[in-house]
Amino acid sequence: MTREDFINNGIDYDAAMKLFMGKQEIFVKFLAKFPKDTSYSQLKDAVAAGDCDAAFKAAHTLKGVSGNLSLADLAKVASDITELFRAGDLEGGKAHMAELDGQYERVMEFLGKL
């Protein structure tokens, strides 16, 4: 995979390489663990149940995990949603779920190619 492949899929490759000391193979090993994280499914479940507090916690976790892996586009949307749920705005958070779903699916599709 090239730098552009990562960038074109919403990953801040330069930040990742800085974090992983320029070792793409180690970064890829950590990325491969991302699909095992359950925060996205917990967020979906919490939103479906109308549980704003649980949605906040799951969105916050997803924001942290995606941010730590330099999944910049996903982390940005997760951050926006986190703040809406933090404020108790369940409907506002729901309104951004389609964008989050799209970014999550984009990441998952890319990771399937690694």
Biopython code that builds the backbone (N, CA, C, O; Angstrom):
import numpy as np
from Bio.PDB.StructureBuilder import StructureBuilder

atoms = [
    (1, "MET", "N", (0.845, -1.186, 0.000)),
    (1, "MET", "CA", (0.000, 0.000, 0.000)),
    (1, "MET", "C", (0.892, 1.252, 0.000)),
    (1, "MET", "O", (1.929, 1.316, 0.660)),
    (2, "THR", "N", (0.444, 2.210, -0.752)),
    (2, "THR", "CA", (1.191, 3.463, -0.819)),
    (2, "THR", "C", (0.605, 4.476, 0.159)),
    (2, "THR", "O", (-0.487, 4.296, 0.697)),
    (3, "ARG", "N", (1.355, 5.528, 0.366)),
    (3, "ARG", "CA", (0.903, 6.630, 1.208)),
    (3, "ARG", "C", (-0.437, 7.151, 0.706)),
    (3, "ARG", "O", (-1.342, 7.424, 1.495)),
    (4, "GLU", "N", (-0.558, 7.286, -0.605)),
    (4, "GLU", "CA", (-1.788, 7.805, -1.202)),
    (4, "GLU", "C", (-2.974, 6.879, -0.962)),
    (4, "GLU", "O", (-4.100, 7.353, -0.806)),
    (5, "ASP", "N", (-2.744, 5.573, -0.931)),
    (5, "ASP", "CA", (-3.826, 4.628, -0.646)),
    (5, "ASP", "C", (-4.423, 4.902, 0.734)),
    (5, "ASP", "O", (-5.642, 4.908, 0.907)),
    (6, "PHE", "N", (-3.561, 5.126, 1.695)),
    (6, "PHE", "CA", (-4.034, 5.420, 3.051)),
    (6, "PHE", "C", (-4.770, 6.761, 3.071)),
    (6, "PHE", "O", (-5.877, 6.862, 3.599)),
    (7, "ILE", "N", (-4.148, 7.780, 2.495)),
    (7, "ILE", "CA", (-4.731, 9.124, 2.500)),
    (7, "ILE", "C", (-6.088, 9.132, 1.801)),
    (7, "ILE", "O", (-7.033, 9.758, 2.281)),
    (8, "ASN", "N", (-6.184, 8.441, 0.674)),
    (8, "ASN", "CA", (-7.440, 8.406, -0.078)),
    (8, "ASN", "C", (-8.559, 7.682, 0.661)),
    (8, "ASN", "O", (-9.714, 7.729, 0.236)),
    (9, "ASN", "N", (-8.230, 7.019, 1.752)),
    (9, "ASN", "CA", (-9.233, 6.314, 2.548)),
    (9, "ASN", "C", (-9.415, 6.940, 3.929)),
    (9, "ASN", "O", (-9.859, 6.286, 4.872)),
    (10, "GLY", "N", (-9.060, 8.226, 4.025)),
    (10, "GLY", "CA", (-9.341, 8.983, 5.244)),
    (10, "GLY", "C", (-8.361, 8.785, 6.379)),
    (10, "GLY", "O", (-8.672, 9.090, 7.530)),
    (11, "ILE", "N", (-7.178, 8.277, 6.066)),
    (11, "ILE", "CA", (-6.173, 8.018, 7.094)),
    (11, "ILE", "C", (-5.088, 9.079, 6.996)),
    (11, "ILE", "O", (-4.584, 9.363, 5.909)),
    (12, "ASP", "N", (-4.732, 9.660, 8.131)),
    (12, "ASP", "CA", (-3.647, 10.639, 8.186)),
    (12, "ASP", "C", (-2.340, 9.854, 8.253)),
    (12, "ASP", "O", (-1.808, 9.595, 9.333)),
    (13, "TYR", "N", (-1.843, 9.489, 7.097)),
    (13, "TYR", "CA", (-0.673, 8.618, 6.999)),
    (13, "TYR", "C", (0.552, 9.235, 7.657)),
    (13, "TYR", "O", (1.305, 8.536, 8.335)),
    (14, "ASP", "N", (0.760, 10.530, 7.469)),
    (14, "ASP", "CA", (1.941, 11.174, 8.040)),
    (14, "ASP", "C", (1.901, 11.143, 9.564)),
    (14, "ASP", "O", (2.920, 10.896, 10.210)),
    (15, "ALA", "N", (0.732, 11.391, 10.135)),
    (15, "ALA", "CA", (0.601, 11.323, 11.600)),
    (15, "ALA", "C", (0.839, 9.894, 12.090)),
    (15, "ALA", "O", (1.482, 9.677, 13.117)),
    (16, "ALA", "N", (0.312, 8.926, 11.342)),
    (16, "ALA", "CA", (0.494, 7.526, 11.726)),
    (16, "ALA", "C", (1.961, 7.137, 11.688)),
    (16, "ALA", "O", (2.452, 6.461, 12.591)),
    (17, "MET", "N", (2.653, 7.558, 10.657)),
    (17, "MET", "CA", (4.065, 7.204, 10.547)),
    (17, "MET", "C", (4.889, 7.864, 11.649)),
    (17, "MET", "O", (5.877, 7.303, 12.123)),
    (18, "LYS", "N", (4.475, 9.040, 12.040)),
    (18, "LYS", "CA", (5.155, 9.700, 13.156)),
    (18, "LYS", "C", (4.926, 8.899, 14.442)),
    (18, "LYS", "O", (5.857, 8.666, 15.213)),
    (19, "LEU", "N", (3.697, 8.491, 14.656)),
    (19, "LEU", "CA", (3.337, 7.729, 15.848)),
    (19, "LEU", "C", (4.007, 6.354, 15.871)),
    (19, "LEU", "O", (4.442, 5.881, 16.921)),
    (20, "PHE", "N", (4.082, 5.721, 14.695)),
    (20, "PHE", "CA", (4.641, 4.376, 14.606)),
    (20, "PHE", "C", (6.088, 4.389, 14.108)),
    (20, "PHE", "O", (6.577, 3.395, 13.572)),
    (21, "MET", "N", (6.760, 5.511, 14.289)),
    (21, "MET", "CA", (8.182, 5.684, 13.998)),
    (21, "MET", "C", (8.550, 5.224, 12.589)),
    (21, "MET", "O", (9.592, 4.604, 12.376)),
    (22, "GLY", "N", (7.677, 5.539, 11.634)),
    (22, "GLY", "CA", (7.953, 5.254, 10.243)),
    (22, "GLY", "C", (7.804, 3.801, 9.831)),
    (22, "GLY", "O", (8.196, 3.431, 8.724)),
    (23, "LYS", "N", (7.252, 2.980, 10.690)),
    (23, "LYS", "CA", (7.144, 1.545, 10.414)),
    (23, "LYS", "C", (5.720, 1.195, 9.974)),
    (23, "LYS", "O", (4.848, 0.919, 10.798)),
    (24, "GLN", "N", (5.510, 1.214, 8.661)),
    (24, "GLN", "CA", (4.187, 0.944, 8.116)),
    (24, "GLN", "C", (3.690, -0.441, 8.497)),
    (24, "GLN", "O", (2.500, -0.614, 8.761)),
    (25, "GLU", "N", (4.572, -1.429, 8.531)),
    (25, "GLU", "CA", (4.131, -2.793, 8.852)),
    (25, "GLU", "C", (3.558, -2.890, 10.264)),
    (25, "GLU", "O", (2.623, -3.656, 10.496)),
    (26, "ILE", "N", (4.098, -2.136, 11.194)),
    (26, "ILE", "CA", (3.557, -2.135, 12.562)),
    (26, "ILE", "C", (2.212, -1.415, 12.584)),
    (26, "ILE", "O", (1.269, -1.863, 13.238)),
    (27, "PHE", "N", (2.132, -0.300, 11.866)),
    (27, "PHE", "CA", (0.875, 0.433, 11.764)),
    (27, "PHE", "C", (-0.223, -0.469, 11.208)),
    (27, "PHE", "O", (-1.336, -0.488, 11.733)),
    (28, "VAL", "N", (0.080, -1.205, 10.165)),
    (28, "VAL", "CA", (-0.896, -2.097, 9.542)),
    (28, "VAL", "C", (-1.340, -3.181, 10.528)),
    (28, "VAL", "O", (-2.511, -3.561, 10.538)),
    (29, "LYS", "N", (-0.421, -3.681, 11.352)),
    (29, "LYS", "CA", (-0.797, -4.684, 12.368)),
    (29, "LYS", "C", (-1.813, -4.107, 13.354)),
    (29, "LYS", "O", (-2.754, -4.792, 13.753)),
    (30, "PHE", "N", (-1.620, -2.852, 13.742)),
    (30, "PHE", "CA", (-2.564, -2.213, 14.650)),
    (30, "PHE", "C", (-3.888, -1.935, 13.951)),
    (30, "PHE", "O", (-4.953, -2.113, 14.542)),
    (31, "LEU", "N", (-3.827, -1.501, 12.700)),
    (31, "LEU", "CA", (-5.057, -1.280, 11.940)),
    (31, "LEU", "C", (-5.876, -2.564, 11.828)),
    (31, "LEU", "O", (-7.106, -2.527, 11.881)),
    (32, "ALA", "N", (-5.203, -3.684, 11.676)),
    (32, "ALA", "CA", (-5.890, -4.969, 11.527)),
    (32, "ALA", "C", (-6.698, -5.336, 12.762)),
    (32, "ALA", "O", (-7.595, -6.176, 12.687)),
    (33, "LYS", "N", (-6.393, -4.722, 13.888)),
    (33, "LYS", "CA", (-7.133, -4.996, 15.132)),
    (33, "LYS", "C", (-8.398, -4.144, 15.247)),
    (33, "LYS", "O", (-9.275, -4.438, 16.060)),
    (34, "PHE", "N", (-8.490, -3.099, 14.443)),
    (34, "PHE", "CA", (-9.618, -2.184, 14.536)),
    (34, "PHE", "C", (-10.979, -2.871, 14.367)),
    (34, "PHE", "O", (-11.902, -2.545, 15.114)),
    (35, "PRO", "N", (-11.146, -3.795, 13.432)),
    (35, "PRO", "CA", (-12.466, -4.430, 13.280)),
    (35, "PRO", "C", (-12.964, -5.162, 14.526)),
    (35, "PRO", "O", (-14.160, -5.429, 14.642)),
    (36, "LYS", "N", (-12.077, -5.487, 15.448)),
    (36, "LYS", "CA", (-12.478, -6.175, 16.678)),
    (36, "LYS", "C", (-13.045, -5.213, 17.723)),
    (36, "LYS", "O", (-13.662, -5.641, 18.698)),
    (37, "ASP", "N", (-12.833, -3.916, 17.516)),
    (37, "ASP", "CA", (-13.364, -2.919, 18.447)),
    (37, "ASP", "C", (-14.890, -2.897, 18.332)),
    (37, "ASP", "O", (-15.434, -2.865, 17.228)),
    (38, "THR", "N", (-15.565, -2.913, 19.462)),
    (38, "THR", "CA", (-17.028, -2.999, 19.472)),
    (38, "THR", "C", (-17.736, -1.657, 19.660)),
    (38, "THR", "O", (-18.964, -1.616, 19.731)),
    (39, "SER", "N", (-16.993, -0.579, 19.740)),
    (39, "SER", "CA", (-17.633, 0.708, 20.031)),
    (39, "SER", "C", (-18.618, 1.144, 18.941)),
    (39, "SER", "O", (-19.636, 1.762, 19.254)),
    (40, "TYR", "N", (-18.344, 0.842, 17.694)),
    (40, "TYR", "CA", (-19.268, 1.214, 16.619)),
    (40, "TYR", "C", (-20.601, 0.480, 16.771)),
    (40, "TYR", "O", (-21.661, 1.100, 16.688)),
    (41, "SER", "N", (-20.554, -0.821, 16.989)),
    (41, "SER", "CA", (-21.805, -1.579, 17.145)),
    (41, "SER", "C", (-22.529, -1.154, 18.424)),
    (41, "SER", "O", (-23.759, -1.124, 18.454)),
    (42, "GLN", "N", (-21.787, -0.829, 19.467)),
    (42, "GLN", "CA", (-22.419, -0.334, 20.699)),
    (42, "GLN", "C", (-23.104, 1.000, 20.444)),
    (42, "GLN", "O", (-24.191, 1.257, 20.962)),
    (43, "LEU", "N", (-22.470, 1.839, 19.650)),
    (43, "LEU", "CA", (-23.065, 3.131, 19.308)),
    (43, "LEU", "C", (-24.359, 2.934, 18.519)),
    (43, "LEU", "O", (-25.374, 3.563, 18.818)),
    (44, "LYS", "N", (-24.320, 2.073, 17.525)),
    (44, "LYS", "CA", (-25.514, 1.791, 16.730)),
    (44, "LYS", "C", (-26.650, 1.276, 17.618)),
    (44, "LYS", "O", (-27.796, 1.703, 17.478)),
    (45, "ASP", "N", (-26.329, 0.368, 18.520)),
    (45, "ASP", "CA", (-27.336, -0.187, 19.433)),
    (45, "ASP", "C", (-27.903, 0.887, 20.353)),
    (45, "ASP", "O", (-29.112, 0.939, 20.581)),
    (46, "ALA", "N", (-27.033, 1.740, 20.879)),
    (46, "ALA", "CA", (-27.481, 2.795, 21.796)),
    (46, "ALA", "C", (-28.385, 3.793, 21.083)),
    (46, "ALA", "O", (-29.393, 4.229, 21.640)),
    (47, "VAL", "N", (-28.032, 4.148, 19.873)),
    (47, "VAL", "CA", (-28.864, 5.085, 19.099)),
    (47, "VAL", "C", (-30.218, 4.447, 18.804)),
    (47, "VAL", "O", (-31.255, 5.099, 18.929)),
    (48, "ALA", "N", (-30.211, 3.190, 18.419)),
    (48, "ALA", "CA", (-31.465, 2.484, 18.119)),
    (48, "ALA", "C", (-32.362, 2.404, 19.354)),
    (48, "ALA", "O", (-33.588, 2.447, 19.248)),
    (49, "ALA", "N", (-31.735, 2.287, 20.525)),
    (49, "ALA", "CA", (-32.485, 2.196, 21.774)),
    (49, "ALA", "C", (-32.867, 3.571, 22.327)),
    (49, "ALA", "O", (-33.624, 3.666, 23.293)),
    (50, "GLY", "N", (-32.342, 4.636, 21.713)),
    (50, "GLY", "CA", (-32.635, 5.982, 22.202)),
    (50, "GLY", "C", (-31.903, 6.330, 23.479)),
    (50, "GLY", "O", (-32.347, 7.203, 24.224)),
    (51, "ASP", "N", (-30.782, 5.662, 23.750)),
    (51, "ASP", "CA", (-29.999, 5.868, 24.974)),
    (51, "ASP", "C", (-28.856, 6.835, 24.692)),
    (51, "ASP", "O", (-27.789, 6.430, 24.230)),
    (52, "CYS", "N", (-29.083, 8.098, 24.970)),
    (52, "CYS", "CA", (-28.117, 9.145, 24.658)),
    (52, "CYS", "C", (-26.823, 8.976, 25.460)),
    (52, "CYS", "O", (-25.736, 9.211, 24.933)),
    (53, "ASP", "N", (-26.930, 8.572, 26.727)),
    (53, "ASP", "CA", (-25.740, 8.405, 27.563)),
    (53, "ASP", "C", (-24.856, 7.282, 27.028)),
    (53, "ASP", "O", (-23.641, 7.447, 26.916)),
    (54, "ALA", "N", (-25.457, 6.149, 26.702)),
    (54, "ALA", "CA", (-24.687, 5.033, 26.147)),
    (54, "ALA", "C", (-24.127, 5.398, 24.772)),
    (54, "ALA", "O", (-23.019, 4.989, 24.424)),
    (55, "ALA", "N", (-24.887, 6.163, 23.994)),
    (55, "ALA", "CA", (-24.410, 6.612, 22.684)),
    (55, "ALA", "C", (-23.192, 7.514, 22.849)),
    (55, "ALA", "O", (-22.228, 7.413, 22.091)),
    (56, "PHE", "N", (-23.243, 8.397, 23.845)),
    (56, "PHE", "CA", (-22.099, 9.267, 24.116)),
    (56, "PHE", "C", (-20.859, 8.433, 24.448)),
    (56, "PHE", "O", (-19.788, 8.663, 23.887)),
    (57, "LYS", "N", (-21.001, 7.485, 25.341)),
    (57, "LYS", "CA", (-19.850, 6.667, 25.755)),
    (57, "LYS", "C", (-19.267, 5.892, 24.582)),
    (57, "LYS", "O", (-18.048, 5.836, 24.423)),
    (58, "ALA", "N", (-20.115, 5.300, 23.766)),
    (58, "ALA", "CA", (-19.637, 4.525, 22.619)),
    (58, "ALA", "C", (-18.992, 5.434, 21.569)),
    (58, "ALA", "O", (-17.950, 5.096, 21.008)),
    (59, "ALA", "N", (-19.614, 6.586, 21.307)),
    (59, "ALA", "CA", (-19.059, 7.527, 20.326)),
    (59, "ALA", "C", (-17.707, 8.055, 20.806)),
    (59, "ALA", "O", (-16.781, 8.224, 20.012)),
    (60, "HIS", "N", (-17.602, 8.311, 22.105)),
    (60, "HIS", "CA", (-16.345, 8.806, 22.675)),
    (60, "HIS", "C", (-15.244, 7.764, 22.530)),
    (60, "HIS", "O", (-14.106, 8.098, 22.202)),
    (61, "THR", "N", (-15.582, 6.514, 22.771)),
    (61, "THR", "CA", (-14.611, 5.428, 22.610)),
    (61, "THR", "C", (-14.199, 5.293, 21.150)),
    (61, "THR", "O", (-13.014, 5.159, 20.846)),
    (62, "LEU", "N", (-15.174, 5.329, 20.246)),
    (62, "LEU", "CA", (-14.868, 5.230, 18.826)),
    (62, "LEU", "C", (-13.979, 6.390, 18.384)),
    (62, "LEU", "O", (-13.049, 6.203, 17.599)),
    (63, "LYS", "N", (-14.265, 7.571, 18.884)),
    (63, "LYS", "CA", (-13.445, 8.740, 18.572)),
    (63, "LYS", "C", (-12.003, 8.504, 19.010)),
    (63, "LYS", "O", (-11.070, 8.799, 18.263)),
    (64, "GLY", "N", (-11.820, 7.983, 20.198)),
    (64, "GLY", "CA", (-10.475, 7.746, 20.717)),
    (64, "GLY", "C", (-9.729, 6.671, 19.944)),
    (64, "GLY", "O", (-8.567, 6.849, 19.582)),
    (65, "VAL", "N", (-10.395, 5.566, 19.697)),
    (65, "VAL", "CA", (-9.755, 4.460, 18.977)),
    (65, "VAL", "C", (-9.389, 4.898, 17.558)),
    (65, "VAL", "O", (-8.268, 4.666, 17.105)),
    (66, "SER", "N", (-10.323, 5.523, 16.866)),
    (66, "SER", "CA", (-10.044, 5.939, 15.492)),
    (66, "SER", "C", (-8.996, 7.046, 15.451)),
    (66, "SER", "O", (-8.170, 7.087, 14.540)),
    (67, "GLY", "N", (-9.027, 7.929, 16.418)),
    (67, "GLY", "CA", (-8.012, 8.980, 16.488)),
    (67, "GLY", "C", (-6.629, 8.423, 16.742)),
    (67, "GLY", "O", (-5.658, 8.863, 16.127)),
    (68, "ASN", "N", (-6.531, 7.461, 17.639)),
    (68, "ASN", "CA", (-5.237, 6.846, 17.946)),
    (68, "ASN", "C", (-4.658, 6.093, 16.760)),
    (68, "ASN", "O", (-3.444, 5.913, 16.673)),
    (69, "LEU", "N", (-5.512, 5.652, 15.848)),
    (69, "LEU", "CA", (-5.052, 4.936, 14.657)),
    (69, "LEU", "C", (-4.950, 5.850, 13.438)),
    (69, "LEU", "O", (-4.750, 5.378, 12.319)),
    (70, "SER", "N", (-5.086, 7.152, 13.655)),
    (70, "SER", "CA", (-4.992, 8.147, 12.589)),
    (70, "SER", "C", (-6.057, 7.971, 11.511)),
    (70, "SER", "O", (-5.847, 8.340, 10.356)),
    (71, "LEU", "N", (-7.200, 7.404, 11.897)),
    (71, "LEU", "CA", (-8.344, 7.293, 10.992)),
    (71, "LEU", "C", (-9.064, 8.638, 11.038)),
    (71, "LEU", "O", (-10.149, 8.767, 11.606)),
    (72, "ALA", "N", (-8.431, 9.628, 10.426)),
    (72, "ALA", "CA", (-8.795, 11.031, 10.614)),
    (72, "ALA", "C", (-10.237, 11.364, 10.266)),
    (72, "ALA", "O", (-10.917, 12.044, 11.034)),
    (73, "ASP", "N", (-10.708, 10.899, 9.127)),
    (73, "ASP", "CA", (-12.070, 11.246, 8.712)),
    (73, "ASP", "C", (-13.114, 10.624, 9.633)),
    (73, "ASP", "O", (-14.097, 11.273, 9.992)),
    (74, "LEU", "N", (-12.903, 9.378, 10.011)),
    (74, "LEU", "CA", (-13.814, 8.710, 10.942)),
    (74, "LEU", "C", (-13.754, 9.383, 12.311)),
    (74, "LEU", "O", (-14.790, 9.610, 12.935)),
    (75, "ALA", "N", (-12.568, 9.697, 12.772)),
    (75, "ALA", "CA", (-12.407, 10.340, 14.082)),
    (75, "ALA", "C", (-13.095, 11.693, 14.123)),
    (75, "ALA", "O", (-13.664, 12.069, 15.147)),
    (76, "LYS", "N", (-13.049, 12.428, 13.022)),
    (76, "LYS", "CA", (-13.683, 13.754, 12.976)),
    (76, "LYS", "C", (-15.199, 13.643, 13.139)),
    (76, "LYS", "O", (-15.800, 14.374, 13.926)),
    (77, "VAL", "N", (-15.808, 12.731, 12.395)),
    (77, "VAL", "CA", (-17.256, 12.552, 12.500)),
    (77, "VAL", "C", (-17.616, 12.021, 13.886)),
    (77, "VAL", "O", (-18.591, 12.470, 14.488)),
    (78, "ALA", "N", (-16.839, 11.074, 14.391)),
    (78, "ALA", "CA", (-17.096, 10.533, 15.737)),
    (78, "ALA", "C", (-16.976, 11.632, 16.786)),
    (78, "ALA", "O", (-17.740, 11.652, 17.751)),
    (79, "SER", "N", (-16.033, 12.539, 16.608)),
    (79, "SER", "CA", (-15.868, 13.654, 17.541)),
    (79, "SER", "C", (-17.088, 14.574, 17.514)),
    (79, "SER", "O", (-17.581, 14.993, 18.561)),
    (80, "ASP", "N", (-17.566, 14.881, 16.318)),
    (80, "ASP", "CA", (-18.752, 15.740, 16.190)),
    (80, "ASP", "C", (-19.964, 15.099, 16.865)),
    (80, "ASP", "O", (-20.715, 15.764, 17.580)),
    (81, "ILE", "N", (-20.141, 13.819, 16.632)),
    (81, "ILE", "CA", (-21.273, 13.099, 17.220)),
    (81, "ILE", "C", (-21.127, 12.999, 18.734)),
    (81, "ILE", "O", (-22.105, 13.127, 19.471)),
    (82, "THR", "N", (-19.908, 12.771, 19.186)),
    (82, "THR", "CA", (-19.653, 12.698, 20.628)),
    (82, "THR", "C", (-20.137, 13.964, 21.318)),
    (82, "THR", "O", (-20.789, 13.901, 22.360)),
    (83, "GLU", "N", (-19.819, 15.102, 20.738)),
    (83, "GLU", "CA", (-20.198, 16.370, 21.367)),
    (83, "GLU", "C", (-21.706, 16.566, 21.373)),
    (83, "GLU", "O", (-22.250, 17.133, 22.321)),
    (84, "LEU", "N", (-22.386, 16.110, 20.338)),
    (84, "LEU", "CA", (-23.848, 16.207, 20.329)),
    (84, "LEU", "C", (-24.454, 15.324, 21.423)),
    (84, "LEU", "O", (-25.345, 15.754, 22.156)),
    (85, "PHE", "N", (-23.968, 14.102, 21.524)),
    (85, "PHE", "CA", (-24.486, 13.211, 22.573)),
    (85, "PHE", "C", (-24.096, 13.712, 23.962)),
    (85, "PHE", "O", (-24.876, 13.582, 24.905)),
    (86, "ARG", "N", (-22.914, 14.275, 24.094)),
    (86, "ARG", "CA", (-22.482, 14.837, 25.380)),
    (86, "ARG", "C", (-23.465, 15.912, 25.842)),
    (86, "ARG", "O", (-23.760, 16.039, 27.031)),
    (87, "ALA", "N", (-23.963, 16.680, 24.876)),
    (87, "ALA", "CA", (-24.912, 17.759, 25.173)),
    (87, "ALA", "C", (-26.343, 17.244, 25.345)),
    (87, "ALA", "O", (-27.261, 18.020, 25.610)),
    (88, "GLY", "N", (-26.527, 15.920, 25.190)),
    (88, "GLY", "CA", (-27.857, 15.347, 25.337)),
    (88, "GLY", "C", (-28.719, 15.464, 24.095)),
    (88, "GLY", "O", (-29.933, 15.271, 24.162)),
    (89, "ASP", "N", (-28.105, 15.778, 22.959)),
    (89, "ASP", "CA", (-28.839, 15.977, 21.706)),
    (89, "ASP", "C", (-28.876, 14.671, 20.913)),
    (89, "ASP", "O", (-28.107, 14.482, 19.971)),
    (90, "LEU", "N", (-29.777, 13.780, 21.305)),
    (90, "LEU", "CA", (-29.891, 12.479, 20.639)),
    (90, "LEU", "C", (-30.264, 12.646, 19.170)),
    (90, "LEU", "O", (-29.690, 11.982, 18.308)),
    (91, "GLU", "N", (-31.207, 13.514, 18.882)),
    (91, "GLU", "CA", (-31.645, 13.712, 17.496)),
    (91, "GLU", "C", (-30.529, 14.310, 16.644)),
    (91, "GLU", "O", (-30.366, 13.930, 15.484)),
    (92, "GLY", "N", (-29.771, 15.230, 17.200)),
    (92, "GLY", "CA", (-28.640, 15.810, 16.472)),
    (92, "GLY", "C", (-27.590, 14.755, 16.152)),
    (92, "GLY", "O", (-27.040, 14.729, 15.052)),
    (93, "GLY", "N", (-27.320, 13.894, 17.112)),
    (93, "GLY", "CA", (-26.372, 12.797, 16.890)),
    (93, "GLY", "C", (-26.873, 11.836, 15.836)),
    (93, "GLY", "O", (-26.122, 11.395, 14.966)),
    (94, "LYS", "N", (-28.163, 11.515, 15.925)),
    (94, "LYS", "CA", (-28.761, 10.613, 14.923)),
    (94, "LYS", "C", (-28.629, 11.177, 13.522)),
    (94, "LYS", "O", (-28.414, 10.437, 12.562)),
    (95, "ALA", "N", (-28.759, 12.486, 13.412)),
    (95, "ALA", "CA", (-28.701, 13.133, 12.099)),
    (95, "ALA", "C", (-27.341, 12.953, 11.424)),
    (95, "ALA", "O", (-27.237, 13.068, 10.202)),
    (96, "HIS", "N", (-26.303, 12.674, 12.206)),
    (96, "HIS", "CA", (-24.958, 12.499, 11.652)),
    (96, "HIS", "C", (-24.556, 11.029, 11.521)),
    (96, "HIS", "O", (-23.440, 10.724, 11.100)),
    (97, "MET", "N", (-25.455, 10.131, 11.876)),
    (97, "MET", "CA", (-25.098, 8.711, 11.838)),
    (97, "MET", "C", (-24.843, 8.206, 10.425)),
    (97, "MET", "O", (-23.989, 7.340, 10.235)),
    (98, "ALA", "N", (-25.550, 8.713, 9.440)),
    (98, "ALA", "CA", (-25.322, 8.255, 8.060)),
    (98, "ALA", "C", (-23.900, 8.597, 7.619)),
    (98, "ALA", "O", (-23.242, 7.804, 6.946)),
    (99, "GLU", "N", (-23.436, 9.780, 8.002)),
    (99, "GLU", "CA", (-22.058, 10.173, 7.663)),
    (99, "GLU", "C", (-21.057, 9.272, 8.389)),
    (99, "GLU", "O", (-20.065, 8.838, 7.802)),
    (100, "LEU", "N", (-21.324, 8.994, 9.663)),
    (100, "LEU", "CA", (-20.455, 8.108, 10.422)),
    (100, "LEU", "C", (-20.452, 6.708, 9.813)),
    (100, "LEU", "O", (-19.399, 6.087, 9.670)),
    (101, "ASP", "N", (-21.633, 6.221, 9.456)),
    (101, "ASP", "CA", (-21.727, 4.897, 8.831)),
    (101, "ASP", "C", (-20.876, 4.845, 7.565)),
    (101, "ASP", "O", (-20.161, 3.871, 7.332)),
    (102, "GLY", "N", (-20.953, 5.876, 6.765)),
    (102, "GLY", "CA", (-20.186, 5.920, 5.527)),
    (102, "GLY", "C", (-18.690, 5.897, 5.768)),
    (102, "GLY", "O", (-17.952, 5.191, 5.080)),
    (103, "GLN", "N", (-18.247, 6.667, 6.742)),
    (103, "GLN", "CA", (-16.815, 6.691, 7.057)),
    (103, "GLN", "C", (-16.356, 5.354, 7.642)),
    (103, "GLN", "O", (-15.270, 4.869, 7.324)),
    (104, "TYR", "N", (-17.185, 4.771, 8.491)),
    (104, "TYR", "CA", (-16.834, 3.480, 9.086)),
    (104, "TYR", "C", (-16.729, 2.410, 7.993)),
    (104, "TYR", "O", (-15.780, 1.627, 7.969)),
    (105, "GLU", "N", (-17.708, 2.388, 7.100)),
    (105, "GLU", "CA", (-17.691, 1.402, 6.017)),
    (105, "GLU", "C", (-16.488, 1.608, 5.103)),
    (105, "GLU", "O", (-15.889, 0.644, 4.627)),
    (106, "ARG", "N", (-16.145, 2.852, 4.866)),
    (106, "ARG", "CA", (-14.971, 3.178, 4.045)),
    (106, "ARG", "C", (-13.711, 2.594, 4.669)),
    (106, "ARG", "O", (-12.899, 1.974, 3.982)),
    (107, "VAL", "N", (-13.553, 2.793, 5.973)),
    (107, "VAL", "CA", (-12.388, 2.262, 6.683)),
    (107, "VAL", "C", (-12.378, 0.744, 6.639)),
    (107, "VAL", "O", (-11.349, 0.129, 6.360)),
    (108, "MET", "N", (-13.525, 0.146, 6.915)),
    (108, "MET", "CA", (-13.596, -1.316, 6.949)),
    (108, "MET", "C", (-13.293, -1.918, 5.580)),
    (108, "MET", "O", (-12.623, -2.946, 5.487)),
    (109, "GLU", "N", (-13.779, -1.287, 4.530)),
    (109, "GLU", "CA", (-13.497, -1.774, 3.178)),
    (109, "GLU", "C", (-11.994, -1.692, 2.887)),
    (109, "GLU", "O", (-11.410, -2.622, 2.331)),
    (110, "PHE", "N", (-11.386, -0.585, 3.263)),
    (110, "PHE", "CA", (-9.943, -0.429, 3.056)),
    (110, "PHE", "C", (-9.160, -1.460, 3.859)),
    (110, "PHE", "O", (-8.219, -2.069, 3.351)),
    (111, "LEU", "N", (-9.549, -1.649, 5.099)),
    (111, "LEU", "CA", (-8.832, -2.619, 5.938)),
    (111, "LEU", "C", (-8.950, -4.039, 5.379)),
    (111, "LEU", "O", (-8.051, -4.859, 5.563)),
    (112, "GLY", "N", (-10.041, -4.318, 4.708)),
    (112, "GLY", "CA", (-10.205, -5.632, 4.078)),
    (112, "GLY", "C", (-9.216, -5.872, 2.942)),
    (112, "GLY", "O", (-8.996, -7.014, 2.537)),
    (113, "LYS", "N", (-8.626, -4.806, 2.435)),
    (113, "LYS", "CA", (-7.653, -4.923, 1.349)),
    (113, "LYS", "C", (-6.227, -5.048, 1.845)),
    (113, "LYS", "O", (-5.324, -5.345, 1.064)),
    (114, "LEU", "N", (-6.009, -4.824, 3.142)),
    (114, "LEU", "CA", (-4.640, -4.874, 3.681)),
    (114, "LEU", "C", (-4.127, -6.293, 3.793)),
    (114, "LEU", "O", (-2.995, -6.508, 4.227)),
]
sb = StructureBuilder()
sb.init_structure("model")
sb.init_model(0)
sb.init_chain("A")
sb.init_seg("    ")
for serial, (resi, resn, name, xyz) in enumerate(atoms, 1):
    if name == "N":
        sb.init_residue(resn, " ", resi, " ")
    sb.init_atom(name, np.array(xyz, "f"), 0.0, 1.0, " ", f" {name:<3s}", serial, name[0])
structure = sb.get_structure()
